[in-house]
């Protein structure tokens, strides 16, 4: 039994050490690691001003709501991190913050383009609109086509496209984006399968950018750039460095505190904190959650909570030892008695995190996500992982001196 516990502890320690070592590069990679927010990575701040219609019609609140929804969809399609899209209805403006933008001008063009896709006959009559589209995807065309966008029409769109191409056999069907002719192909045969192709894009990225516009739909109003401001990452880098430094100092203090007051269980708690950190960071990485200064604050808060839960449990264990119970019985009883307290604290904080997520803005949501992930991870490490490791430790020598558990008593009774 003793050798088995030693073997288990050795395997777990080695496994955690290997995972921690292998995690450094993927988690900290500047491009593929955990995405950093606008406040840490830099990006672009845009203010888009809605313009009245060509006939002088005013911009309505419904127009602004629809524009915000479409712009948010375009940002999501572009794969940009931490998109903050806010609506300023009284001033007819939409405010957009984009983190980590490599080409601000291209992002601006994609966001402000009204993207009214239409198919027109030779007389200029609209026979099909972008609203009839179901999907649009970029692809490599044949040798003479370059790069293409494959269009798939919806149920009604399929019929409309079939009717139009049937009537226009031998004629041209113009494809327009915001009144700009993209392509004017000649209809050779009726197309009844609801599939179309726009060809001759210069690159796959250009085709993909247009596909984003087609998929997200057209803006209900025209937008101009009222403000464009590049946000540098220097301030964010300094804030990140200081935050990481503060977190490192806090962790060192926590590690020493747990060792000083709880000795062997404190060492187990410190080891559990490493596991906790790996779980949280990998979950954030896999979720592609954006890390902001608020998110870092949430992580530091959950570290403190995780330590607090260990302290509650260990104080219970020490009480059981002072009452004369064996180490094995004290550990089991201590965890059982502290379980309700720990669960109650987790649940109430988790409810607060969920409330912040559903009612808060984008940056507050970042804090809420890291808080919720940290709560769940700390619950696992405090209740499950720490308990398992402590059982194995006690199993190595159930008669060890209780001073190893921070209790000044030579032998457990």
Phi, psi and omega per residue, in radians:
X1 nan -0.761 -3.139
X2 -1.089 -0.819 -3.135
X3 -1.128 -0.639 3.124
X4 -1.101 -0.722 3.127
X5 -1.186 -0.692 3.097
X6 -1.092 -0.731 3.125
X7 -1.107 -0.767 3.127
X8 -1.063 -0.803 -3.132
X9 -1.089 -0.730 -3.141
X10 -1.095 -0.780 -3.132
X11 -1.098 -0.767 -3.114
X12 -1.147 -0.755 3.138
X13 -1.086 -0.796 3.124
X14 -1.118 -0.723 -3.133
X15 -1.098 -0.783 3.122
X16 -1.125 -0.703 3.122
X17 -1.097 -0.715 3.132
X18 -1.160 -0.804 -3.136
X19 -1.085 -0.751 3.137
X20 -1.084 -0.732 3.139
X21 -1.137 -0.776 -3.119
X22 -1.286 -0.272 -3.101
X23 -1.473 -0.338 -3.027
X24 -1.024 -0.884 -3.053
X25 -1.168 -0.906 -3.110
X26 -1.126 -0.587 -3.085
X27 -1.350 -0.488 -3.073
X28 -1.825 0.029 3.132
X29 -1.046 2.311 -3.054
X30 -1.151 -0.445 -3.103
X31 -1.790 -0.739 -3.027
X32 -1.899 -0.013 3.136
X33 -1.356 -2.801 3.112
X34 -1.114 2.165 -3.098
X35 -1.098 2.417 3.089
X36 -1.727 2.562 -3.111
X37 -1.353 3.123 -3.114
X38 -1.047 -0.626 -3.101
X39 -1.257 -0.315 -3.124
X40 -1.912 -0.534 -3.016
X41 -1.841 -0.362 -3.043
X42 1.507 2.987 -3.130
X43 2.892 -2.490 -3.089
X44 -2.339 2.442 3.081
X45 -1.939 2.145 -3.082
X46 -2.130 2.499 2.965
X47 -2.138 1.981 -3.120
X48 -1.722 2.188 -3.110
X49 -1.768 2.130 3.101
X50 -1.305 2.443 -3.117
X51 -1.928 2.522 3.068
X52 -1.044 2.788 3.134
X53 -1.160 2.879 -3.137
X54 -1.049 -0.471 3.126
X55 -1.551 0.115 3.133
X56 1.501 0.081 -3.130
X57 -1.139 2.401 -3.085
X58 -1.267 2.786 3.082
X59 -1.470 2.139 -3.094
X60 -1.662 2.945 3.094
X61 -1.115 -0.645 3.091
X62 -1.079 -0.680 3.082
X63 -1.044 -0.780 -3.127
X64 -1.150 -0.729 3.127
X65 -1.086 -0.785 3.138
X66 -1.146 -0.689 3.130
X67 -1.110 -0.742 3.124
X68 -1.077 -0.754 -3.136
X69 -1.076 -0.769 -3.107
X70 -1.206 -0.731 3.111
X71 -1.108 -0.712 3.095
X72 -1.070 -0.689 3.130
X73 -1.158 -0.697 3.123
X74 -1.127 -0.715 3.109
X75 -1.072 -0.774 3.118
X76 -1.075 -0.732 3.139
X77 -1.123 -0.544 -3.133
X78 -1.351 -0.210 3.104
X79 1.299 0.426 -3.139
X80 -1.410 2.566 -3.077
X81 -1.559 2.643 3.122
X82 0.801 1.015 3.093
X83 -1.275 2.102 3.064
X84 -1.920 1.918 -3.131
X85 -2.070 2.011 -3.105
X86 -2.095 2.609 -3.081
X87 -1.934 2.223 3.066
X88 -1.984 1.468 -3.021
X89 -1.095 -0.807 -3.105
X90 -0.985 -0.649 -3.121
X91 -1.688 0.072 3.121
X92 0.987 0.821 -3.114
X93 -2.236 2.665 3.001
X94 -2.159 2.204 -3.073
X95 -1.826 2.218 -3.055
X96 -2.217 2.237 3.024
X97 -2.039 2.187 -3.093
X98 -2.173 2.178 -3.119
X99 -1.605 2.497 3.015
X100 1.185 0.483 3.135
X101 -1.302 2.165 -3.128
X102 -1.451 -0.602 -3.121
X103 -2.248 1.564 -3.078
X104 -1.023 -0.684 -3.095
X105 -1.116 -0.681 3.127
X106 -1.173 -0.719 3.106
X107 -1.085 -0.705 3.114
X108 -1.060 -0.814 -3.108
X109 -1.090 -0.702 3.138
X110 -1.163 -0.682 -3.063
X111 -1.306 -0.672 -3.019
X112 -1.586 -0.252 3.119
X113 -1.103 2.265 -3.125
X114 -1.193 -0.487 3.011
X115 1.025 0.815 3.066
X116 -1.528 1.718 -3.102
X117 -1.514 2.229 3.115
X118 -2.411 2.654 3.034
X119 -1.995 2.226 -3.014
X120 -2.256 2.555 3.084
X121 -1.389 3.076 -3.100
X122 -1.030 -0.393 3.127
X123 -1.504 -0.018 3.127
X124 1.550 0.091 3.115
X125 -1.338 2.356 3.127
X126 -1.340 2.115 3.130
X127 -1.868 -0.257 -3.112
X128 -2.740 2.540 -3.124
X129 -2.145 2.913 3.126
X130 -1.085 -0.443 3.118
X131 -1.161 -0.279 3.109
X132 -1.485 -0.042 3.142
X133 -1.386 2.521 3.033
X134 -1.788 -0.669 -3.101
X135 -2.768 2.763 3.076
X136 -2.571 2.203 -3.071
X137 -2.371 2.414 3.076
X138 -1.369 2.611 -3.132
X139 -2.779 2.903 3.017
X140 -1.421 2.206 3.121
X141 -1.523 -2.982 3.081
X142 -1.268 3.141 -3.041
X143 -1.033 -0.626 -3.099
X144 -1.618 -0.129 -3.060
X145 -1.698 -0.273 -3.039
X146 1.183 -2.331 3.116
X147 -1.782 2.597 -2.990
X148 -2.323 2.873 2.954
X149 -2.070 2.081 3.108
X150 -1.547 2.176 -3.117
X151 -1.816 2.413 3.054
X152 -2.171 2.185 -3.076
X153 -1.595 2.730 3.099
X154 -1.327 -3.101 -3.094
X155 -0.971 -0.923 3.104
X156 -1.176 -0.617 -3.141
X157 -1.119 -0.612 3.125
X158 -1.052 -0.791 -3.121
X159 -1.176 -0.747 -3.141
X160 -1.085 -0.744 -3.115
X161 -1.185 -0.667 3.110
X162 -1.134 -0.757 3.128
X163 -1.105 -0.768 -3.102
X164 -1.122 -0.804 -3.108
X165 -1.235 -0.469 3.079
X166 -1.192 -0.741 -3.124
X167 -1.266 -0.499 -2.996
X168 -1.794 0.330 3.097
X169 -1.004 2.232 -3.112
X170 1.535 -0.032 3.125
X171 -2.092 3.014 3.138
X172 -1.612 2.524 3.057
X173 -2.072 1.841 -3.074
X174 -1.343 2.397 3.078
X175 -1.952 2.056 -3.029
X176 -2.065 2.542 2.983
X177 -2.192 1.977 -3.082
X178 0.925 0.833 3.104
X179 1.186 0.128 3.076
X180 -1.756 2.194 -3.105
X181 -1.239 2.056 3.087
X182 -1.548 -0.704 -3.049
X183 -2.784 2.586 -3.123
X184 -2.343 1.137 -3.035
X185 -1.286 2.694 3.094
X186 -1.579 2.294 -3.140
X187 -1.440 1.991 -3.124
X188 -1.579 -0.715 -3.138
X189 -2.469 2.751 3.070
X190 -1.076 2.421 3.113
X191 -1.898 1.880 -3.006
X192 -1.884 -0.042 -3.089
X193 -1.642 0.066 3.084
X194 1.288 0.402 -3.128
X195 -2.044 2.387 3.077
X196 -2.472 2.895 -3.069
X197 -2.501 2.261 3.031
X198 -1.827 2.175 -2.961
X199 -1.948 3.102 2.963
X200 1.190 0.632 2.947
X201 -1.379 2.599 -3.040
X202 -1.329 -0.402 -3.130
X203 -2.635 2.827 3.101
X204 -1.139 -0.609 3.132
X205 -1.140 -0.719 3.099
X206 -1.081 -0.759 3.102
X207 -1.088 -0.695 3.135
X208 -1.147 -0.679 3.113
X209 -1.086 -0.751 3.102
X210 -1.171 -0.650 3.117
X211 -1.069 -0.646 3.074
X212 -1.036 -0.795 3.137
X213 -1.080 -0.773 -3.105
X214 -1.147 -0.717 -3.103
X215 -1.218 -0.656 -3.031
X216 -1.375 -0.279 3.135
X217 1.572 3.043 -3.063
X218 -1.653 2.540 3.059
X219 -1.226 2.474 -3.128
X220 -1.278 -0.308 -3.133
X221 -2.403 2.793 3.083
X222 -1.383 2.513 -3.104
X223 -2.117 2.414 2.994
X224 -2.078 2.798 -3.139
X225 -1.521 1.919 3.090
X226 -1.465 -0.507 3.139
X227 -2.735 2.364 3.028
X228 -2.362 2.075 -3.078
X229 -2.300 2.187 3.079
X230 -1.383 2.262 3.133
X231 -1.789 2.000 -3.114
X232 -1.281 2.695 -3.120
X233 -1.621 -0.030 -3.066
X234 -1.108 -0.783 3.116
X235 -1.119 -0.732 3.126
X236 -1.120 -0.700 3.131
X237 -1.098 -0.700 3.114
X238 -1.145 -0.743 3.118
X239 -1.114 -0.715 3.130
X240 -1.111 -0.770 3.141
X241 -1.066 -0.771 3.138
X242 -1.169 -0.666 3.115
X243 -1.138 -0.755 3.121
X244 -1.133 -0.660 3.106
X245 -1.127 -0.771 3.114
X246 -1.111 -0.720 3.127
X247 -1.119 -0.691 3.130
X248 -1.112 -0.803 3.109
X249 -1.062 -0.719 -3.141
X250 -1.111 -0.729 3.138
X251 -1.143 -0.717 3.105
X252 -1.071 -0.774 3.118
X253 -1.087 -0.749 3.140
X254 -1.101 -0.779 3.137
X255 -1.025 -0.829 -3.120
X256 -1.158 -0.696 3.134
X257 -1.062 -0.831 -3.115
X258 -1.127 -0.668 3.092
X259 -1.159 -0.729 -3.083
X260 -1.181 -0.681 -3.031
X261 -1.650 -0.498 -3.027
X262 -2.158 -0.017 3.015
X263 0.937 -2.024 -3.065
X264 -1.101 -0.827 3.049
X265 -1.063 -0.570 3.084
X266 -1.098 -0.660 3.080
X267 -1.130 -0.691 3.084
X268 -1.114 -0.708 3.118
X269 -1.111 -0.725 3.105
X270 -1.088 -0.719 3.100
X271 -1.136 -0.682 3.117
X272 -1.134 -0.579 3.102
X273 -1.119 -0.625 3.078
X274 -1.108 -0.779 3.097
X275 -1.086 -0.754 3.105
X276 -0.998 -0.817 -3.118
X277 -1.086 -0.734 3.122
X278 -1.092 -0.745 -3.140
X279 -1.084 -0.851 -3.096
X280 -1.084 -0.841 -3.089
X281 -1.120 -0.693 -3.138
X282 -1.242 -0.629 3.086
X283 -1.123 -0.774 3.099
X284 -1.092 -0.669 3.125
X285 -1.120 -0.824 -3.100
X286 -1.221 -0.535 3.082
X287 -1.356 -0.208 -3.018
X288 0.992 0.596 3.093
X289 -1.234 2.415 -3.092
X290 -1.489 2.265 -3.118
X291 -1.620 2.083 3.103
X292 -2.026 3.075 3.063
X293 -1.055 -0.667 3.089
X294 -1.122 -0.661 3.110
X295 -1.137 -0.700 3.083
X296 -1.073 -0.699 3.084
X297 -1.060 -0.695 3.097
X298 -1.114 -0.700 3.115
X299 -1.120 -0.779 3.138
X300 -1.097 -0.664 3.101
X301 -1.089 -0.758 -3.125
X302 -1.221 -0.499 3.037
X303 -1.088 -0.801 3.099
X304 -1.057 -0.675 3.112
X305 -1.160 -0.715 3.134
X306 -1.070 -0.734 3.098
X307 -1.138 -0.722 -3.134
X308 -1.061 -0.695 3.126
X309 -1.141 -0.684 3.085
X310 -1.114 -0.702 3.129
X311 -1.093 -0.761 3.113
X312 -1.020 -0.794 -3.118
X313 -1.144 -0.808 -3.075
X314 -1.184 -0.591 3.075
X315 -1.132 -0.648 3.054
X316 -1.111 -0.750 3.127
X317 -1.084 -0.733 3.133
X318 -1.113 -0.663 3.090
X319 -1.083 -0.733 3.137
X320 -1.122 -0.673 3.128
X321 -1.155 -0.745 3.136
X322 -1.096 -0.483 3.106
X323 -1.390 -0.004 3.031
X324 1.736 0.096 3.140
X325 -1.311 2.730 3.072
X326 -1.194 2.853 -3.126
X327 -1.054 -0.754 -3.121
X328 -1.087 -0.807 -3.139
X329 -1.176 -0.647 -3.140
X330 -1.132 -0.709 3.124
X331 -1.122 -0.829 -3.120
X332 -1.117 -0.772 -3.123
X333 -1.190 -0.688 -3.130
X334 -1.103 -0.781 3.117
X335 -1.157 -0.693 -3.128
X336 -1.142 -0.738 -3.110
X337 -1.239 -0.518 -3.119
X338 -1.530 -0.167 -3.019
X339 -1.020 -0.853 -3.090
X340 -1.094 -0.730 3.136
X341 -1.086 -0.786 -3.114
X342 -1.152 -0.809 3.141
X343 -1.073 -0.756 -3.121
X344 -1.059 -0.782 3.135
X345 -1.130 -0.678 3.129
X346 -1.128 -0.829 -3.056
X347 -1.107 -0.779 -3.119
X348 -1.126 -0.704 3.117
X349 -1.207 -0.633 3.110
X350 -1.130 -0.674 3.077
X351 -1.074 -0.736 3.106
X352 -1.087 -0.719 3.129
X353 -1.110 -0.741 3.130
X354 -1.139 -0.672 3.103
X355 -1.095 -0.769 3.105
X356 -1.096 -0.657 -3.107
X357 -1.165 -0.820 -3.042
X358 -1.383 -0.406 -3.101
X359 -1.899 -0.218 -3.061
X360 -1.587 3.016 3.074
X361 -1.449 -3.064 -3.038
X362 -1.031 -0.845 -3.108
X363 -1.164 -0.656 3.084
X364 -1.155 -0.609 3.102
X365 -1.122 -0.633 3.084
X366 -1.055 -0.742 3.076
X367 -1.095 -0.759 -3.101
X368 -1.115 -0.691 -3.127
X369 -1.125 -0.858 -3.140
X370 -1.119 -0.618 3.108
X371 -1.131 -0.801 -3.123
X372 -1.135 -0.782 3.116
X373 -1.081 -0.738 3.132
X374 -1.121 -0.673 3.132
X375 -1.093 -0.836 -3.115
X376 -1.129 -0.719 3.128
X377 -1.151 -0.721 3.140
X378 -1.182 -0.584 3.083
X379 -1.100 -0.755 3.128
X380 -1.117 -0.842 -3.083
X381 -1.187 -0.655 -3.092
X382 -1.270 -0.778 -3.030
X383 -1.528 -0.671 -3.022
X384 -1.769 -1.046 -3.013
X385 -1.186 -0.866 -3.127
X386 -1.051 -0.729 3.137
X387 -1.090 -0.754 3.135
X388 -1.092 -0.820 -3.130
X389 -1.123 -0.729 -3.122
X390 -1.146 -0.629 3.063
X391 -1.054 -0.778 3.141
X392 -1.146 -0.691 3.131
X393 -1.066 -0.817 3.124
X394 -1.136 -0.615 -3.141
X395 -1.132 -0.428 3.099
X396 -1.123 -0.706 3.125
X397 -2.673 1.513 -3.119
X398 -1.083 -0.277 -3.102
X399 -1.792 0.244 -3.095
X400 -1.086 2.749 3.137
X401 -1.081 2.336 -3.086
X402 -1.206 -0.177 3.070
X403 -1.124 -0.396 3.058
X404 -1.148 -0.313 3.105
X405 -1.831 0.221 3.099
X406 1.381 0.299 3.130
X407 -1.955 2.150 -3.081
X408 -1.420 1.321 3.061
X409 -2.560 2.258 -2.968
X410 -1.041 -0.881 -3.109
X411 -2.359 2.499 3.031
X412 -1.216 2.478 -2.999
X413 -1.406 nan nan
